[in-house]
Every structure is written in C-alpha cells, then in structure tokens.
Amino acid sequence: HEWSARRARLVGRVWHSGRSRAENWSLKPAVRTLPDVLRRAHAALVPGGVLYCSFKYGSFAGERDGRWFTDLDEGALAQLLGPRFDVARMWQSADVRQGRGDVRWLNCLATRR
C-alpha cells in the first residue's frame, strides 16, 4: 500500500504556526532512539514551545507483533524529558478502542526549556 510505504519512510513532520512549531517525529527508521527523537524535537521547538507525547503505560521496551514499542511510566518519562523539557501536565487515560478498555496510556504536555 503506497500510503503505508510513505508513512514508513516518514522521519518527522513540522507544522509552522506563526512563531511556534509543533513536531510529529516517527521512530522510523529503527536506528532512531527515543532520546534522539526528543533531542530533535527540542531543537525544532522554540523556547516555551509545547511538546505532546503519549506512550502505552508500563515499563516494556521491545518488539510486539513485528513492531517496536516503548511503554513508559511517569518516572521514566520525566527522566527522559528532564534535561530539555519542563513537564506541564502528565496524566493517564484509558484506550478508547473497542475491546481495549484495560489498556492505559501515559500522556504528557511539556514545554521546551
């Protein structure tokens, strides 16, 4: 499928809105690491710019069904964001997809230092 192939090549997208920029970085190709993605987001955002991120809640890092997943809890995410971002809000939410009500997500809004 052409869209999937294009999406798999996606490294990151930047939307400009006035003086601020928002980032949507993919972890593909697999050589990218989460600290690298956060470093790139930090470099792309203006001071005070807002980062939103979301992770499945937990402490798993590895492959599931042929895809790489990084599950985080509040402490692990705060540690990753700490050097470059100030956490404005962190919260858990339930998965809204049918049959996944037991799955929790960790959401975060942080501002660039």
Secondary structure, 3 states (H helix, E strand, C coil): CHHHHHHHHCCEEEEEECCEEEEEECCCCCCCCHHHHHHHHHHHCCCCCEEEEEEEECCCEEEECCEEEECECHHHHHHHHCCCEEEEEEEEEECCCCCCCCCEEEEEEEEEC
